[in-house]
Amino acid sequence: MPIFKTPNQSFRWLAAELIVVVLGVLIALAVSSWYENYQDVVLEKEILTQFQASLTNQKVEIEERISRYNNQEIRIQTLLDHMNSGEPYNDELDNYFGAITAFIGFQMDLSAYELLKSKGLYLISNDDLRSDLVTYYEIEYPGTHDRSEMSEEISRTLAVPFLNKHLIRLQGGGWKPIDYEALRNNVEIHNLAIGRLARIRTFISSGYDRSQQLIDDILNLIESELE
């Protein structure tokens, strides 16, 4: 029985050990890759759950804003119709003048989207869902927010000073004209009211309605992903 291994035996042992090492490395890499993918899937579902809660709340808030805008639209249109009809002043009008200056802010919870951006947008595996999220948070929301800021600026710099000059602010929140007949014939209040109506209708048709539809699409896609 030989004491020393032949060169062929040594080569075979070396080759076997090399194969074992390579297989070990490949298995380790495969396990590591699987675990990373698993972590991504878990994180994706956590973030999608956050989006689901946030956007569900946002949808309710948008519905409330639309209702308030519709109420403002009715009040302003009623005020314009009354002033244009030539009918005399009545106390009920005090509740309508404020709609010209009323401002409805627009803020939303951006935490889920900021978290997604920090982890990488491609964490969302569904292409349609990822695209809709980017569209909503990068285009729809900023556009609606900018329109809201513009409306607030107009209210603060034009409408409020005008009402302070020509009306008296009541404790209950209404505005009473100092001289209704002079006010009714003042073209500026008609311009302010008509401009406010146009902005309200733009908010609803170009902003909130479209945002609602996009939120519905996103929530449906999220629900499918979380099943």
CYANA upper distance limits for C-alpha pairs under 8 A (distance plus 0.5 A):
  5 LYS  CA      9 GLN  CA      6.35
  5 LYS  CA     10 SER  CA      6.81
  6 THR  CA     10 SER  CA      6.88
  7 PRO  CA     11 PHE  CA      6.63
  8 ASN  CA     12 ARG  CA      6.72
  9 GLN  CA     13 TRP  CA      6.77
 10 SER  CA     14 LEU  CA      6.61
 11 PHE  CA     15 ALA  CA      6.50
 12 ARG  CA     16 ALA  CA      6.54
 13 TRP  CA     17 GLU  CA      6.60
 14 LEU  CA     18 LEU  CA      6.58
 15 ALA  CA     19 ILE  CA      6.61
 16 ALA  CA     20 VAL  CA      6.67
 17 GLU  CA     21 VAL  CA      6.68
 18 LEU  CA     22 VAL  CA      6.59
 19 ILE  CA     23 LEU  CA      6.48
 20 VAL  CA     24 GLY  CA      6.53
 21 VAL  CA     25 VAL  CA      6.70
 22 VAL  CA     26 LEU  CA      6.63
 23 LEU  CA     27 ILE  CA      6.49
 24 GLY  CA     28 ALA  CA      6.55
 25 VAL  CA     29 LEU  CA      6.59
 26 LEU  CA     30 ALA  CA      6.54
 27 ILE  CA     31 VAL  CA      6.54
 28 ALA  CA     32 SER  CA      6.51
 29 LEU  CA     33 SER  CA      6.49
 30 ALA  CA     34 TRP  CA      6.52
 31 VAL  CA     35 TYR  CA      6.56
 32 SER  CA     36 GLU  CA      6.64
 33 SER  CA     37 ASN  CA      6.63
 34 TRP  CA     38 TYR  CA      6.53
 35 TYR  CA     39 GLN  CA      6.58
 36 GLU  CA     40 ASP  CA      6.70
 37 ASN  CA     41 VAL  CA      6.70
 38 TYR  CA     42 VAL  CA      6.74
 39 GLN  CA     43 LEU  CA      6.55
 40 ASP  CA     44 GLU  CA      6.38
 40 ASP  CA    123 LEU  CA      7.24
 41 VAL  CA     45 LYS  CA      6.76
 42 VAL  CA     46 GLU  CA      6.80
 43 LEU  CA     47 ILE  CA      6.67
 44 GLU  CA     48 LEU  CA      6.54
 44 GLU  CA    123 LEU  CA      6.66
 44 GLU  CA    124 ILE  CA      6.74
 45 LYS  CA     49 THR  CA      6.56
 45 LYS  CA    225 GLU  CA      8.45
 45 LYS  CA    226 LEU  CA      7.12
 46 GLU  CA     50 GLN  CA      6.95
 47 ILE  CA     51 PHE  CA      6.75
 47 ILE  CA    112 ALA  CA      6.84
 47 ILE  CA    115 LEU  CA      8.24
 47 ILE  CA    116 LEU  CA      7.51
 48 LEU  CA     52 GLN  CA      6.54
 48 LEU  CA    222 ILE  CA      6.89
 48 LEU  CA    226 LEU  CA      8.28
 49 THR  CA     53 ALA  CA      6.87
 49 THR  CA    226 LEU  CA      8.48
 50 GLN  CA     54 SER  CA      6.59
 50 GLN  CA    112 ALA  CA      6.41
 51 PHE  CA     55 LEU  CA      6.31
 51 PHE  CA    112 ALA  CA      6.33
 51 PHE  CA    113 TYR  CA      8.14
 52 GLN  CA     56 THR  CA      6.51
 52 GLN  CA    219 LEU  CA      6.73
 52 GLN  CA    222 ILE  CA      7.41
 53 ALA  CA     57 ASN  CA      6.88
 54 SER  CA     58 GLN  CA      6.64
 54 SER  CA    109 ASP  CA      7.06
 54 SER  CA    112 ALA  CA      8.26
 55 LEU  CA     59 LYS  CA      6.49
 55 LEU  CA    215 ILE  CA      7.12
 55 LEU  CA    219 LEU  CA      7.99
 56 THR  CA     60 VAL  CA      7.09
 56 THR  CA    219 LEU  CA      8.29
 57 ASN  CA     61 GLU  CA      6.83
 58 GLN  CA     62 ILE  CA      6.64
 58 GLN  CA    108 MET  CA      7.33
 58 GLN  CA    109 ASP  CA      8.50
 59 LYS  CA     63 GLU  CA      6.75
 59 LYS  CA    212 GLN  CA      6.86
 59 LYS  CA    215 ILE  CA      7.53
 60 VAL  CA     64 GLU  CA      6.82
 61 GLU  CA     65 ARG  CA      6.73
 62 ILE  CA     66 ILE  CA      6.64
 62 ILE  CA    208 TYR  CA      7.03
 62 ILE  CA    212 GLN  CA      7.90
 63 GLU  CA     67 SER  CA      6.78
 64 GLU  CA     68 ARG  CA      6.80
 65 ARG  CA     69 TYR  CA      6.54
 65 ARG  CA    104 ILE  CA      7.77
 66 ILE  CA     70 ASN  CA      6.53
 66 ILE  CA    204 ILE  CA      6.96
 66 ILE  CA    208 TYR  CA      7.74
 67 SER  CA     71 ASN  CA      6.77
 68 ARG  CA     72 GLN  CA      6.76
 69 TYR  CA     73 GLU  CA      6.58
 69 TYR  CA    200 ILE  CA      6.79
 69 TYR  CA    204 ILE  CA      8.27
 70 ASN  CA     74 ILE  CA      6.79
 71 ASN  CA     75 ARG  CA      6.81
 72 GLN  CA     76 ILE  CA      6.61
 72 GLN  CA     99 ALA  CA      5.88
 72 GLN  CA    100 ILE  CA      8.43
 72 GLN  CA    102 ALA  CA      8.47
 73 GLU  CA     77 GLN  CA      6.52
 73 GLU  CA     99 ALA  CA      8.42
 73 GLU  CA    197 LEU  CA      6.59
 73 GLU  CA    200 ILE  CA      7.47
 74 ILE  CA     78 THR  CA      6.48
 75 ARG  CA     79 LEU  CA      6.65
 75 ARG  CA     96 TYR  CA      5.73
 75 ARG  CA     99 ALA  CA      7.09
 76 ILE  CA     80 LEU  CA      6.68
 76 ILE  CA     96 TYR  CA      6.77
 76 ILE  CA     97 PHE  CA      7.80
 76 ILE  CA     99 ALA  CA      6.69
 76 ILE  CA    100 ILE  CA      7.20
 76 ILE  CA    193 ALA  CA      6.90
 76 ILE  CA    197 LEU  CA      7.65
 77 GLN  CA     81 ASP  CA      6.57
 77 GLN  CA    197 LEU  CA      8.28
 78 THR  CA     82 HIS  CA      6.63
 78 THR  CA     96 TYR  CA      8.32
 79 LEU  CA     83 MET  CA      6.70
 79 LEU  CA     93 LEU  CA      7.29
 79 LEU  CA     96 TYR  CA      6.69
 79 LEU  CA     97 PHE  CA      7.79
 80 LEU  CA     84 ASN  CA      6.51
 80 LEU  CA    190 HIS  CA      7.65
 80 LEU  CA    193 ALA  CA      7.90
 81 ASP  CA     85 SER  CA      6.51
 82 HIS  CA     86 GLY  CA      7.29
 82 HIS  CA     87 GLU  CA      6.79
 83 MET  CA     87 GLU  CA      7.38
 83 MET  CA    184 ARG  CA      6.06
 84 ASN  CA    184 ARG  CA      8.28
 89 TYR  CA     93 LEU  CA      7.77
 89 TYR  CA    180 TYR  CA      7.08
 90 ASN  CA     94 ASP  CA      8.48
 91 ASP  CA    176 LYS  CA      8.33
 92 GLU  CA     96 TYR  CA      8.04
 93 LEU  CA     97 PHE  CA      7.27
 93 LEU  CA    176 LYS  CA      8.41
 94 ASP  CA     98 GLY  CA      8.26
 94 ASP  CA    174 GLY  CA      5.56
 94 ASP  CA    175 TRP  CA      5.34
 94 ASP  CA    176 LYS  CA      5.66
 94 ASP  CA    177 PRO  CA      8.20
 95 ASN  CA     99 ALA  CA      8.46
 95 ASN  CA    173 GLY  CA      8.14
 95 ASN  CA    174 GLY  CA      5.36
 95 ASN  CA    175 TRP  CA      7.22
 96 TYR  CA    100 ILE  CA      8.34
 96 TYR  CA    174 GLY  CA      7.95
 96 TYR  CA    175 TRP  CA      8.41
 97 PHE  CA    101 THR  CA      8.35
 97 PHE  CA    174 GLY  CA      7.65
 97 PHE  CA    175 TRP  CA      6.49
 98 GLY  CA    102 ALA  CA      6.56
 98 GLY  CA    173 GLY  CA      8.23
 98 GLY  CA    174 GLY  CA      6.69
 98 GLY  CA    175 TRP  CA      6.85
100 ILE  CA    155 SER  CA      8.30
100 ILE  CA    159 ALA  CA      7.42
100 ILE  CA    192 LEU  CA      7.38
100 ILE  CA    193 ALA  CA      6.16
100 ILE  CA    196 ARG  CA      6.64
101 THR  CA    155 SER  CA      5.70
101 THR  CA    156 ARG  CA      8.31
101 THR  CA    159 ALA  CA      6.22
101 THR  CA    160 VAL  CA      6.65
102 ALA  CA    155 SER  CA      8.09
103 PHE  CA    151 SER  CA      7.90
103 PHE  CA    152 GLU  CA      6.52
103 PHE  CA    155 SER  CA      7.92
104 ILE  CA    148 SER  CA      8.05
105 GLY  CA    148 SER  CA      6.98
105 GLY  CA    149 GLU  CA      8.39
106 PHE  CA    144 THR  CA      8.16
106 PHE  CA    145 HIS  CA      6.43
106 PHE  CA    148 SER  CA      7.08
107 GLN  CA    145 HIS  CA      7.87
110 LEU  CA    114 GLU  CA      6.60
111 SER  CA    115 LEU  CA      6.60
112 ALA  CA    116 LEU  CA      6.71
113 TYR  CA    117 LYS  CA      6.69
113 TYR  CA    137 TYR  CA      7.97
114 GLU  CA    118 SER  CA      6.74
115 LEU  CA    119 LYS  CA      6.87
116 LEU  CA    120 GLY  CA      6.38
116 LEU  CA    121 LEU  CA      6.40
116 LEU  CA    123 LEU  CA      7.96
117 LYS  CA    121 LEU  CA      5.97
119 LYS  CA    123 LEU  CA      7.52
121 LEU  CA    130 ARG  CA      7.60
122 TYR  CA    130 ARG  CA      8.04
124 ILE  CA    129 LEU  CA      7.87
124 ILE  CA    130 ARG  CA      6.30
125 SER  CA    130 ARG  CA      7.97
126 ASN  CA    130 ARG  CA      6.66
127 ASP  CA    131 SER  CA      6.60
128 ASP  CA    132 ASP  CA      6.65
129 LEU  CA    133 LEU  CA      6.65
129 LEU  CA    218 ILE  CA      6.72
129 LEU  CA    221 LEU  CA      6.66
129 LEU  CA    222 ILE  CA      7.90
130 ARG  CA    134 VAL  CA      6.81
131 SER  CA    135 THR  CA      6.64
132 ASP  CA    136 TYR  CA      6.59
132 ASP  CA    214 LEU  CA      7.66
132 ASP  CA    217 ASP  CA      8.42
132 ASP  CA    218 ILE  CA      6.96
133 LEU  CA    137 TYR  CA      6.58
133 LEU  CA    218 ILE  CA      7.54
134 VAL  CA    138 GLU  CA      5.96
134 VAL  CA    139 ILE  CA      7.96
135 THR  CA    139 ILE  CA      5.70
135 THR  CA    140 GLU  CA      6.86
136 TYR  CA    140 GLU  CA      5.23
136 TYR  CA    141 TYR  CA      6.42
136 TYR  CA    211 SER  CA      7.75
136 TYR  CA    214 LEU  CA      7.51
136 TYR  CA    215 ILE  CA      8.32
137 TYR  CA    141 TYR  CA      5.91
137 TYR  CA    142 PRO  CA      7.63
138 GLU  CA    142 PRO  CA      6.83
139 ILE  CA    143 GLY  CA      6.53
140 GLU  CA    144 THR  CA      6.72
140 GLU  CA    207 GLY  CA      7.78
140 GLU  CA    211 SER  CA      7.07
141 TYR  CA    145 HIS  CA      6.46
141 TYR  CA    211 SER  CA      8.30
142 PRO  CA    146 ASP  CA      6.51
143 GLY  CA    147 ARG  CA      6.81
143 GLY  CA    207 GLY  CA      8.23
144 THR  CA    148 SER  CA      6.65
144 THR  CA    203 PHE  CA      7.76
144 THR  CA    207 GLY  CA      6.13
144 THR  CA    208 TYR  CA      8.23
145 HIS  CA    149 GLU  CA      6.69
146 ASP  CA    150 MET  CA      6.65
147 ARG  CA    151 SER  CA      6.70
147 ARG  CA    203 PHE  CA      8.06
148 SER  CA    152 GLU  CA      6.76
149 GLU  CA    153 GLU  CA      6.72
150 MET  CA    154 ILE  CA      6.81
151 SER  CA    155 SER  CA      6.66
151 SER  CA    199 ARG  CA      7.86
152 GLU  CA    156 ARG  CA      6.54
153 GLU  CA    157 THR  CA      6.48
154 ILE  CA    158 LEU  CA      6.00
154 ILE  CA    159 ALA  CA      7.20
155 SER  CA    159 ALA  CA      5.22
155 SER  CA    160 VAL  CA      6.33
156 ARG  CA    160 VAL  CA      6.03
156 ARG  CA    161 PRO  CA      7.86
157 THR  CA    161 PRO  CA      7.11
158 LEU  CA    162 PHE  CA      6.74
159 ALA  CA    163 LEU  CA      6.74
159 ALA  CA    192 LEU  CA      7.09
160 VAL  CA    164 ASN  CA      6.58
161 PRO  CA    165 LYS  CA      6.72
162 PHE  CA    166 HIS  CA      6.83
162 PHE  CA    189 ILE  CA      8.42
163 LEU  CA    167 LEU  CA      5.74
163 LEU  CA    168 ILE  CA      8.19
163 LEU  CA    175 TRP  CA      8.34
164 ASN  CA    168 ILE  CA      7.11
164 ASN  CA    169 ARG  CA      7.89
166 HIS  CA    177 PRO  CA      6.70
166 HIS  CA    178 ILE  CA      6.34
166 HIS  CA    179 ASP  CA      7.90
166 HIS  CA    183 LEU  CA      7.65
167 LEU  CA    175 TRP  CA      6.41
167 LEU  CA    176 LYS  CA      5.77
167 LEU  CA    177 PRO  CA      4.69
167 LEU  CA    178 ILE  CA      5.62
167 LEU  CA    179 ASP  CA      8.41
168 ILE  CA    175 TRP  CA      5.98
168 ILE  CA    176 LYS  CA      5.60
168 ILE  CA    177 PRO  CA      6.78
168 ILE  CA    178 ILE  CA      7.13
169 ARG  CA    173 GLY  CA      7.33
169 ARG  CA    174 GLY  CA      6.58
169 ARG  CA    175 TRP  CA      5.10
169 ARG  CA    176 LYS  CA      6.99
170 LEU  CA    174 GLY  CA      5.61
170 LEU  CA    175 TRP  CA      6.14
170 LEU  CA    176 LYS  CA      7.47
177 PRO  CA    183 LEU  CA      7.74
179 ASP  CA    183 LEU  CA      6.63
180 TYR  CA    184 ARG  CA      6.41
181 GLU  CA    185 ASN  CA      6.90
182 ALA  CA    186 ASN  CA      6.75
183 LEU  CA    189 ILE  CA      7.80
184 ARG  CA    189 ILE  CA      8.28
186 ASN  CA    190 HIS  CA      7.66
187 VAL  CA    191 ASN  CA      6.77
188 GLU  CA    192 LEU  CA      6.64
189 ILE  CA    193 ALA  CA      6.57
190 HIS  CA    194 ILE  CA      6.54
191 ASN  CA    195 GLY  CA      6.42
192 LEU  CA    196 ARG  CA      6.58
193 ALA  CA    197 LEU  CA      6.74
194 ILE  CA    198 ALA  CA      6.80
195 GLY  CA    199 ARG  CA      6.81
196 ARG  CA    200 ILE  CA      6.64
197 LEU  CA    201 ARG  CA      6.72
198 ALA  CA    202 THR  CA      6.65
199 ARG  CA    203 PHE  CA      6.58
200 ILE  CA    204 ILE  CA      6.84
201 ARG  CA    205 SER  CA      6.48
201 ARG  CA    206 SER  CA      8.48
202 THR  CA    206 SER  CA      5.76
202 THR  CA    207 GLY  CA      7.31
203 PHE  CA    207 GLY  CA      5.31
203 PHE  CA    208 TYR  CA      6.58
204 ILE  CA    208 TYR  CA      5.41
204 ILE  CA    209 ASP  CA      6.21
205 SER  CA    209 ASP  CA      5.95
205 SER  CA    210 ARG  CA      7.59
206 SER  CA    210 ARG  CA      6.75
207 GLY  CA    211 SER  CA      6.54
208 TYR  CA    212 GLN  CA      6.47
209 ASP  CA    213 GLN  CA      6.91
210 ARG  CA    214 LEU  CA      6.75
211 SER  CA    215 ILE  CA      6.55
212 GLN  CA    216 ASP  CA      6.68
213 GLN  CA    217 ASP  CA      6.82
214 LEU  CA    218 ILE  CA      6.69
215 ILE  CA    219 LEU  CA      6.55
216 ASP  CA    220 ASN  CA      6.66
217 ASP  CA    221 LEU  CA      6.82
218 ILE  CA    222 ILE  CA      6.60
219 LEU  CA    223 GLU  CA      6.56
220 ASN  CA    224 SER  CA      6.89
221 LEU  CA    225 GLU  CA      6.81
222 ILE  CA    226 LEU  CA      6.66
223 GLU  CA    227 GLU  CA      6.79
